[in-house]
Every structure is written in C-alpha cells, then in structure tokens.
C-alpha cells in the first residue's frame, strides 16, 4: 500500500489514541520496558563530539560538500551542528543545504520534509540522494526560483517522530548553522519555513519558537500544511478500530517515548505482539512502517488503557501542541467525529500571523473560516495550508505560499485567493 500525503497527515494523530487504548492481552516483563532507540548512523559525520555540551546552539561541528548535480546548477553541503532536545540536553543534528550557483545572500528556504519514520537512515540527508524523498520536486521548485533550500533531519539523532517541539529547535539551529557556513554565502539571507504533515507541524513550532529561541534569525514567512495543532483534542476523537495506517500512529508514540521516556513509558504497557511490532519497525522508514502495521489496532499492542489520561502523558501532548503555545489563539474546527484546530488571523510584532488551518482527516470539514492574508507589522506570517473543495494542498503549493503570505521580502510567488478550512 502506498501512502498519500493526505493520509500521512492523519497518521501522526492516530498515535495519540491508538497505542494508549484498551488491550485484550497481558503486559510483558518489565525487563523489556525501556524505549528502543534506533541504531546509530554508521557514518561518523553524524556522531556527536565529546565537547558537544560546550558548543553553542547552531554552532557547526563539521561540514562536507555533497554532489547535488541531479538538481541542476547548484552546490550542496551537509552540515552537522549542535542543537538542544526537549529536556535541554545538547544533541548533534544534520541539515543539507543546496544553493544555486552565483549570487550572495539568496533567499533561504528551510523545508521540513515528511519524515514519518523511526530509522536514522530515513532523514533527508539520506533520502535526498537515494530517490526516497517524496518531496524532491520542492527542491527543484526552490532552486528554479533562485532560492537556497535547507532540509534538516528534524527528528534528531534518535528519530523522535512526533516530538514537534524538538523538531522546531533543530530547524532553527540548522538555519543558524547554514547561515554560518562561509561557502554557502547565506549569512544575511531572508529565511522562509515550509513543510507538510509532520514537516508542517515542525515548521509551525519553529515559527512559534523563533522569537525567543532564535530571535536573531531573519524569518519572514512560514507555510505549513496539515498541521496537528492540538494533540489531546485530536486523540480524544479517534477510535480503536484496525486502521491501514496504524503503523505510522504506533511509530509516532514510539518516537515520543524516545524523547520523553519517563513521561511516556510505552514499552511497559505493550503486549508481546506490540513488542514484536516495535522491534520490527524500530529502524524503519515510512513505507516499511505502513506495511508492517497495516490494519492492526491498539487492542493488539497495548495492555494499559488508562495511560492516555495520565497527567504526565497529557502534559507531553500539550508540550507538543502548537495550540497550547502561549499567546496562540484558535477555535475548534470539527471534521466528522474528530476535532482539529483552526487558527484565526494573528498579527503581532515578531510573532506569526496564522491564516487558517485545515482538519487533517479525509472527511469534509464542518467549518470553513475564510481569511485573506494581511501584512504583519514587523512580523512574519504563517499560512497553515488547507484543502480546497476536498483536494489536499500539496507540499509544492504550500512552499509557494512562503512568497504569497510574506511582505517586504525577496520571496516571490503567485498569490492565492481566500483560503478555506
């Protein structure tokens, strides 16, 4: 089965209910209750140096040129840099940047790819070169427009799929690193952020965190599609029936457990079948995860029905829900039995301005707030891409929105009309 972009937007949400739901089998031994981390990347380029804690966020650890000739007249580099995880501990991260030849301080687009995966080999630093990056056309789009484009491995060194706040910090530190790379000549470039599904959630978090985490960055626009904005609300609306994308949902809970092992001790509540599925997908990329988990259910893998309501678990959901970020307004936008969030216009100095967000489910929306983009005074804009008459917004279109919602910057894209949720 091949996942669509619209389907993948749903999958991360399924994690928040499916794996913490009632089970029919007994728990396994406590000896198996630790999170299963991915195998480290065998390439030393990705390894953290012994003095990582002494480095500043965004400081370059090492860099190397890469062959990007398949994308035309551009140069490319991979950059390893220091970032910070959700607990405040230093981590090593990697981003890949492509720059059209000629010119200085070209507009820089940080594109957060859909990485619905648990393996370290599944990030753009690998998939950009092995043909597995489904959003590769976005790279061509950016380069054709004369933009530089950076693609961070935003799940971090433990492939913590679902940990959106972590991803936002990795994105911002990746931009810092790229702008400090002398060969790229991007030190004074205006910066746009874009992404879809899991990449959209990470992009939204990067935009929200930027004013405090990286206030020096010249971010001028954010385009995010299929953003799960309130994980607890969405979890409450999901059931426990077998699902073709259950594997992706289960993978997202495993990713959250990797980032928050003391708050989400998922492994301690897994059945034998759950542990077997976990072991099978611990280093897998998206399609492998989908195939392994297709049409399975929470009843097969979970032995603790109460975990989803524990305060520690709900706290982690809130910490990774953009709607819970201080100062972000919003209202509910229902789709079928599930609840999504729509952000009304939001204009503040050095804060995002969100237009609309779409529900991330297949059924049509029960609400369709309409807004048009307005210039943000000394701020930057966020566009949460939605669907129009049932058609999902593609990563290509979401990327183009960086231009249409940005005022006073050198990102140029055809404007789109009123958006619908």
N, C-alpha and C positions, 0 to 999 in steps of 0.2 A: 504494500500500500504506500502511495506517495502522498506526503502531507502537503497541503496548500498553505499559503501564507495566512489565509484567514483561519484555518484550523489551528495553526501554531499559536495564534494569538489567544486561543481558548485554552491551550494546554497548560500554560503556567498557572492558570487559575484553578484548574482541576486539582492541582496538587494540594491546595489548601483545604480541601474537604475529603478527597478520596482516601488518602493514606491514613487519616486520623479517624476513620469511620468504623462502625461496628464490625467485628470479625467473628468467625464461627469456629476458629481453631485456637489451641492453647499457645501461650507465649513460649519462646525458646529460651535456652540457657542464657543467664546474664553474662556469661563469658563472651558472648557474641554481640554485646550491646554497645560497642564502640562504633563511631562513624567509620565508614570505609572510604578512605581517601584515594584519589586517583594515583596511578603510577606516575612518578615524576618524569618530566620530559627528559629523554636521554641526552639531549643537546645541552652542553654546559653553558651555552649562551643564555639559557633561561634560569640558571641557578642563581640564588641569592649569594652575594659575597659575605664574608664573615663580619664585615663592618657595616652591614646594611642599616642598623639602627642609628648609626652616626650620620647617615646621609639625609639630605633634605627631601621633602616630597617633590617629585618631579625631577630630581637630580639624575642625570644619565649615568648608568652603571657601565654600559658598553653599547656600541652600535656597530652595524656592518651594512655594507651595500648589498642589495639583492637585485636579481635580474627581473625587471618588470617590462621587458621588451614586448610581451604579448599585449600590453596595454598601450602601445604606441610610443610616441616621442616623449618619454618621461624617465626620470630617475627614481630609484627607490631605496629605502633603508629600513632596517629593523632596529628598534631602539629598546633596550632594556632599561628600566628606571625604577626608582623607589616610589612606592605608594603606601597606603595605610588601610588596614582592614577594618571591619565593623567594631572590633574590640580595641582599636587604637594601636595595634601592633604593626610593625613595618612588614611589607611584603614586596617581592620583586614582581614587576609586571612588564609586559611587552606590547608595543604597538608597531604597526607597519605603516610607513608614510610614502606616498607617491607624489612627485612634484613634476608638473610639465616643465620641459627644458626652456630656459630663457626667462628673464624677469626676476624680480625680487619682491618679497612680501606679497605673494599671491594670496588670495582668499583661501583660508584653510577650513575644510570641512572635516570634522571628526564624525565618521559614520560608524554607528554601533550596530554591527551585524547581528542577525538572529543566530544565537549560539545555543540552541536547545540541546545541551549535551552535558556529559559528565567527564569526558576524557580530555586530557591536556592537548591531544592532537587535533582537537576539533575547533580551535580558535582560528581567526583569520590569518594569523601568521603562518599557519599551515594550509588552510583551505584555499587561500588566495592563489596558491601555487600548484595545488593538486586537482583543481577543477571541481572541488566540492562546495565552493562558496556560491550559494544560490543567488546572492545579490551582486554578483560580479558586474552586471550591467550598470549598477550605480557608480562603480569606479570609472567606467568609460564615460558616463554622463558628466561626472565631476571634471575629469581631465579635459573633455571636449569643451567645457565651459571655461577652461583656464584656471580651475581651482586645484589646489593641492588637496589630497584626501588622506586622512589617517584612519586606520582601522585597528582599534585596540582589542586585545584579548581581554575583554572586560569582565569575564568570570573569575579572573585571578588565578593564582597558581594552584588552587585546589578545585578549580572548576565548580565554583559555588553557584550553580544555576538557581535562580530565584532570589538571590541576595542583591536586591536592586541598589540599596544604598552603597554597598561595597563597589558595585559597578560604576556608580556615579563618581566616586572618588578616584577610581582607577582611570576613568575617562579624563577627568580634569588634570590629574598628574601626567597623563600621556600627552595632553596638549602642552603642558609646561615643558616636557622633555623635547617634544618636536620643535618647539619654538627656541629651545636652547641648542639645537643641533646645527652647527655652523654650515654644514654642507647643504642643508635644506633651504637656507636663506628665507626663513619664515618668522624671524624674530619680532616683526611688527605687523603681522598679518591679522586682519579681522577674522574671527572664528565663528563658524556655524556648527550646530549639532543636529544630527538626524538619526533616526532609527525606527524600526517597526517591530511590533510584538515585544519580545524580551528586550530587543535593542531599543524600542521606543520607551519602555519603562526606564531603562538605564539612562537614556538621553534626557528624559524628564527629570530624573534625580540629579543628573549632572547640572542641568539648568537651575534647579532649585537650590542646590548646594553651593553653586559658584559664588554668590555674593559674600559668603562667609568663609568657604573653604579655599577659594582661589579668586579673591576679589580683583587681582591684578589682570586677569585674563580678559581680553577684549572680545567677549562673546556678544554677538549681535543678533543671533536668532537660533531658535530650536524648533525642529519639526519632528513630531513624534506620532506614530500611528499605532493603533491597537493597544493603548496603554492600560494595564490593570491598575487603577488608581486607589482602590480600597480593597485590600486582600481579605479582610474579615467579612465585609459585606458580600463579596463575591463567593467566599467559601460557604456562607450560610445558605446561598441559593442553589448549591449544587447537590446532586443526589449521589447514590452509591451503586447505580446500575453499571454493568460492564460497558466499557467505552472504547472505541477504536484507538483513541489517543491516551489511554490510561498510562502507558509507559512514560510519556512526557510529563504527566502530572506527578507520577511517582518519582521521576527523576528530579523534579523541582523540589520536592520535600527532602530528598537526599542531599541536594545542594544546600538547602537551608540548614540542614543538620550539620553539614561540614563547616558552615560559617558560625553556627550557634549551637555547638554540641551539648552544652549544659542546659540550654533552654528548650531545645527540641531533640530529646533523646529518642529519635525514631526507632533506632535499631532494637531498643529494649522491648518494643511492642510489636515487632514483626513475627509473623509465623514462619515456619520452615519454608513455605512457598515464597513468602516475602523476602527472606534472606537469600533464597536462591535467585530470585529476580534481581535483587540488589547486586549480588555478586556478578551476575551476567552483564549488567549494564554499567558497572562502576567506571569503566574506561571507554564507554561507547559514545558515538556521535548520534545525531538526531535520528536518522533512518533506522539504525540498529536498535535504538531505544523504542521507536514506534513499533517495529516488527516484533520485538520481544514482549512488549506489553499490550499488544492489540487485543481488545475485547476481554481483558482481565478486569478485576474490580477490587475495591477495598476489602471486601469480605474475604478475599483470598490471601491478603497480605498483612492485614492489621489485626492485632489482638487487644487493642486498648481503645474502646470507643469514647473515653472521656478526655483524651488528650487535647482534642481541638478546643475544648472550653477552658483549659487551664490558663490562669493568668499569664504565666511565663510564655506560653505559646502565642496567646493573643498579643502580648507585648511585642513579640518579634514580628508578627503580621503588621502591627501598627508602625513599627520602626521602618518597615519597607513599603509602606503605603503612602504614596505621594499626597493623598488627600489629608493625611494626618500631619503633614509638614506644617509648622507654624505659619499662619498667615494665608494659607491657600484656601480660598472659598470654593464652594461647589454645591451641587444639588444632585439628587438621585435621578438616574435615567434607567428605567426598567426595561428589560428585554425578556419576554416570556416569564419564567419563574426566577430568573437571576437578576441581580442588581449590579448595575455598573454606575459609573460616576460621570457626570458632565460638568466641565469647568466653565463657568460664565466668563465674560471678559474681565481681565485682571491687569490693571496697568499701575505700576509703581516704579519709582526710580530704582534702577539696578535690580529689579525683580522681574520675573517672567510675566508675560501677558498671555493667558491661555484663551484660545477661542472656543473650540468645542472638542469634546471627546466622544467617541462612539462606543456603544456597548460592544463587547468582544465576543458575542455569540452569534450563531447563524440566523436566529430569528430576527424579524424586523423590530425596530425599536418602538417602544410605546411613547417616546417623547422625541421631539425634533426641534430643539432650540436652535435658533438661527442667529448668527452674528456676522459682522464683517470686520475685517482687520482694521485697526486704527493705529496710528503711530504711537509708540510708547516713549514718553519723555525721558530721555537719558537712560532708557532701559533696553531690554531686548525682549523679543516676542517668542512665545511658544505657540505652535499650532499642533493640536492633537488631531491627527488626521482621522477622518471617519469614513463611512461608506455613503455613496450616493445612489439612491434607488436600488439598494441591495448589493451593489458592487463594492468590494473592498478596495481601499486605497492602496496602491502598490508602493513598495519602497522607492521606486523611481519617482512617483508623483510626490510622495512625502518629502523626498530630498529636494525636489524643485521648490517646495514650499518654503525652504530656508530663504529663498530670494523674495518670494511674494509677500511674506509677512515681515520682512526686515526693512527698516527705513534707515536711510543715511549710510548704507554700507555698500561694498562693492560686490555683493551677491546679486546677480540679475537673473530673474526667472519670470516667465509669463504669469501674471496674476490669475488667481482662480476666483470664482464668484463666491457667493454666500455658501457657507458650509452647513451641512445638516448632520445631526447626530444619528 
